[in-house]
Amino acid sequence: MDFQALSIAYTGAAATGYDARRAPSQKWLAEDSIVRELLRVLPVGASVLDVPVGTGRFLELYHERGLKVTGRDISPDMLNSAREKIAALNGLDGSLELADVRNIPDADGHYDCVLCIRFLNWVDAGGLEEVLRELRRVSKRYLIVSIRHNVPTHDLLRHGPNGFRRFAMRHLLGFRRWLRDLRKFRQPKAPRTNEHQKAVVLQTFDRLRLRIDSQQLVEHGRDGTDFYLYRLIKEEL
Ligand SMILES: C[S@@+](CC[C@H](N)C(=O)[O-])C[C@H]1O[C@@H](n2cnc3c(N)ncnc32)[C@H](O)[C@@H]1O
């Protein structure tokens, strides 16, 4: 994925309507409750970096848990929505600033925990590693990230009719996407998500010495993908 295209995708109406378009969905609610669960390892007063913080969907949760939060995002419009939330939360210990997730202006090991939700599927395998490396750098111990990956075909087919249905859907949707791309051939490319291969994700964690401390399924995608939230622990290189 082209980081440049992604950096300007969440402006104007894409930012102001962001929560309303997503907030009632099962996936959104499931993420909220899993993030709540995964944050339980942090003591009151721990420092958290949420990047990209977007519209600040977890700010209320950080406030409730007594965490000290820094939110960073590349979109001024998304940060404006997050600022409105901060203003409504009396006494939240936090700040919001513009930053590129690939170049976070903080020292190594600055935060007890770094969160990166709904971002890593906008980048390809190279981008995944680049971003995880930077998140790891600024974290003292924990990373909480969401990643959707393709379920390997042999695993899908082991799961009876439902697995077979998801396998068929994966190919059908892949074909539809290919047709759409063909039609848009001459138009500028819009950002598009990227379902990582599970093996690539696990190898990337290994290479960066990020150990899986907790792995929570958010949803089985009908396209033969699984969407997970991971809590990772940074180990010595
Ligand atoms: C799908 S939203 C996710 C926001 C939030 N984490 C959530 O779960 O709702 C993707 C966010 O990534 C931000 N973004 C895109 N490119 C970025 C970059 N290079 N550095 C930091 N943020 C970026 C966008 O502005 C947008 O707010």
The ligand as an SDF file (V2000), in Angstrom:
LIG
                    3D

 27 29  0  0  0  0  0  0  0  0999 V2000
   -8.9750    2.9970    9.8160 C   0  0  0  0  0  0  0  0  0  0  0  0
   -8.4010    4.4160   10.6900 S   0  0  0  0  0  0  0  0  0  0  0  0
   -8.0760    3.7150   12.3030 C   0  0  0  0  0  0  0  0  0  0  0  0
   -8.1730    4.7180   13.4150 C   0  0  0  0  0  0  0  0  0  0  0  0
   -8.3230    4.1290   14.8290 C   0  0  0  0  0  0  0  0  0  0  0  0
   -7.1250    3.4120   15.2380 N   0  0  0  0  0  0  0  0  0  0  0  0
   -9.5390    3.2500   14.9300 C   0  0  0  0  0  0  0  0  0  0  0  0
   -9.4250    2.0800   15.3210 O   0  0  0  0  0  0  0  0  0  0  0  0
  -10.6360    3.7430   14.6320 O   0  0  0  0  0  0  0  0  0  0  0  0
   -6.8080    4.6470    9.9940 C   0  0  0  0  0  0  0  0  0  0  0  0
   -6.1030    5.8790   10.5250 C   0  0  0  0  0  0  0  0  0  0  0  0
   -4.7490    5.8730   10.0760 O   0  0  0  0  0  0  0  0  0  0  0  0
   -4.3440    7.2190    9.9130 C   0  0  0  0  0  0  0  0  0  0  0  0
   -3.0990    7.2140    9.1110 N   0  0  0  0  0  0  0  0  0  0  0  0
   -2.9510    6.9390    7.7980 C   0  0  0  0  0  0  0  0  0  0  0  0
   -1.6490    6.9570    7.4590 N   0  0  0  0  0  0  0  0  0  0  0  0
   -0.9580    7.2570    8.5960 C   0  0  0  0  0  0  0  0  0  0  0  0
    0.4160    7.4120    8.8950 C   0  0  0  0  0  0  0  0  0  0  0  0
    1.3770    7.2270    7.9690 N   0  0  0  0  0  0  0  0  0  0  0  0
    0.7770    7.7260   10.1540 N   0  0  0  0  0  0  0  0  0  0  0  0
   -0.1720    7.9090   11.1300 C   0  0  0  0  0  0  0  0  0  0  0  0
   -1.4930    7.7690   10.9010 N   0  0  0  0  0  0  0  0  0  0  0  0
   -1.8800    7.4260    9.6500 C   0  0  0  0  0  0  0  0  0  0  0  0
   -5.5390    7.8480    9.2550 C   0  0  0  0  0  0  0  0  0  0  0  0
   -5.5090    9.2520    9.3340 O   0  0  0  0  0  0  0  0  0  0  0  0
   -6.6790    7.2110   10.0740 C   0  0  0  0  0  0  0  0  0  0  0  0
   -6.9860    7.9860   11.2080 O   0  0  0  0  0  0  0  0  0  0  0  0
  1  2  1  0
  2  3  1  0
  2 10  1  0
  3  4  1  0
  4  5  1  0
  5  6  1  0
  5  7  1  0
  7  8  2  0
  7  9  1  0
 10 11  1  0
 11 12  1  0
 11 26  1  0
 12 13  1  0
 13 14  1  0
 13 24  1  0
 14 15  1  0
 14 23  1  0
 15 16  2  0
 16 17  1  0
 17 18  1  0
 17 23  2  0
 18 19  1  0
 18 20  2  0
 20 21  1  0
 21 22  2  0
 22 23  1  0
 24 25  1  0
 24 26  1  0
 26 27  1  0
M  CHG  2   2   1   9  -1
M  END
$$$$
